[in-house]
């Protein structure tokens, strides 16, 4: 489905490039960011917030949320 240019923000275009899946159940924008943020926080909490793993936590949290999203869309 083509992207709408009516809103035109570069952030929404970047989020849209993450996946070509476009349905009403897809997480976008702030919802996606919030879920990744929480998942990364819980990863950090599990290792007592030891420094030096922030980027790893974020990347793994993004992958986790995207995988969950794909599972939900496939169901």
C-alpha positions as a LaTeX table, in Angstrom:
\begin{tabular}{lrrr}
\hline
Residue & $x$ (\AA) & $y$ (\AA) & $z$ (\AA) \\
\hline
Unk1 & 0.00 & 0.00 & 0.00 \\
Unk2 & 1.55 & 3.39 & $-0.93$ \\
Unk3 & 2.49 & 5.80 & 1.80 \\
Unk4 & 0.39 & 8.89 & 2.16 \\
Unk5 & 2.32 & 12.13 & 1.73 \\
Unk6 & $-0.29$ & 14.22 & 3.54 \\
Unk7 & 1.54 & 14.19 & 6.88 \\
Unk8 & 5.00 & 14.19 & 5.33 \\
Unk9 & 7.08 & 13.84 & 8.49 \\
Unk10 & 10.43 & 12.15 & 7.97 \\
Unk11 & 9.98 & 10.16 & 11.20 \\
Unk12 & 6.80 & 8.55 & 9.93 \\
Unk13 & 8.52 & 7.72 & 6.62 \\
Unk14 & 11.38 & 6.05 & 8.53 \\
Unk15 & 8.93 & 4.03 & 10.63 \\
Unk16 & 7.06 & 3.02 & 7.49 \\
Unk17 & 10.27 & 1.72 & 5.94 \\
Unk18 & 10.71 & $-0.80$ & 8.77 \\
Unk19 & 8.12 & $-3.05$ & 7.18 \\
Unk20 & 5.92 & $-3.11$ & 4.11 \\
Unk21 & 3.09 & $-4.59$ & 6.18 \\
Unk22 & 0.30 & $-2.03$ & 6.40 \\
Unk23 & $-2.77$ & $-3.00$ & 8.37 \\
Unk24 & $-4.83$ & $-1.39$ & 11.06 \\
Unk25 & $-3.20$ & $-3.67$ & 13.66 \\
Unk26 & 0.34 & $-2.56$ & 12.85 \\
Unk27 & 2.18 & $-0.59$ & 15.51 \\
Unk28 & 3.38 & 2.77 & 14.30 \\
Unk29 & 5.04 & 5.89 & 15.58 \\
Unk30 & 4.70 & 6.53 & 19.30 \\
Unk31 & 3.05 & 3.17 & 20.02 \\
Unk32 & 6.01 & 1.30 & 18.51 \\
Unk33 & 8.53 & 3.56 & 20.27 \\
Unk34 & 6.78 & 3.12 & 23.63 \\
Unk35 & 6.74 & $-0.68$ & 23.37 \\
Unk36 & 10.41 & $-0.83$ & 22.35 \\
Unk37 & 11.32 & 1.55 & 25.16 \\
Unk38 & 9.56 & $-0.62$ & 27.74 \\
Unk39 & 11.07 & $-3.85$ & 26.39 \\
Unk40 & 14.56 & $-2.31$ & 26.47 \\
Unk41 & 13.98 & $-1.13$ & 30.04 \\
Unk42 & 13.02 & $-4.63$ & 31.19 \\
Unk43 & 16.10 & $-6.09$ & 29.49 \\
Unk44 & 18.28 & $-3.60$ & 31.36 \\
Unk45 & 16.47 & $-4.32$ & 34.61 \\
Unk46 & 17.18 & $-8.06$ & 34.28 \\
Unk47 & 20.92 & $-7.34$ & 34.39 \\
Unk48 & 20.61 & $-4.74$ & 37.18 \\
Unk49 & 21.12 & $-1.79$ & 34.80 \\
Unk50 & 24.79 & $-2.58$ & 34.21 \\
Unk51 & 26.09 & 0.04 & 31.80 \\
Unk52 & 27.48 & $-0.64$ & 28.36 \\
Unk53 & 24.56 & $-2.64$ & 26.95 \\
Unk54 & 22.09 & 0.13 & 26.13 \\
Unk55 & 22.32 & $-0.18$ & 22.35 \\
Unk56 & 22.16 & $-3.97$ & 22.51 \\
Unk57 & 19.05 & $-3.73$ & 24.72 \\
Unk58 & 17.37 & $-1.35$ & 22.28 \\
Unk59 & 18.17 & $-3.37$ & 19.15 \\
Unk60 & 17.02 & $-6.64$ & 20.74 \\
Unk61 & 13.85 & $-4.94$ & 22.00 \\
Unk62 & 13.08 & $-3.63$ & 18.49 \\
Unk63 & 13.54 & $-7.11$ & 17.05 \\
Unk64 & 11.31 & $-8.59$ & 19.75 \\
Unk65 & 8.49 & $-6.11$ & 19.11 \\
Unk66 & 8.75 & $-6.51$ & 15.33 \\
Unk67 & 8.62 & $-10.31$ & 15.71 \\
Unk68 & 5.53 & $-10.05$ & 17.92 \\
Unk69 & 3.95 & $-7.71$ & 15.41 \\
Unk70 & 4.62 & $-10.11$ & 12.53 \\
Unk71 & 3.18 & $-13.03$ & 14.53 \\
Unk72 & 0.01 & $-11.05$ & 15.24 \\
Unk73 & $-0.38$ & $-10.05$ & 11.60 \\
Unk74 & 0.13 & $-13.63$ & 10.43 \\
Unk75 & $-2.53$ & $-14.97$ & 12.80 \\
\hline
\end{tabular}
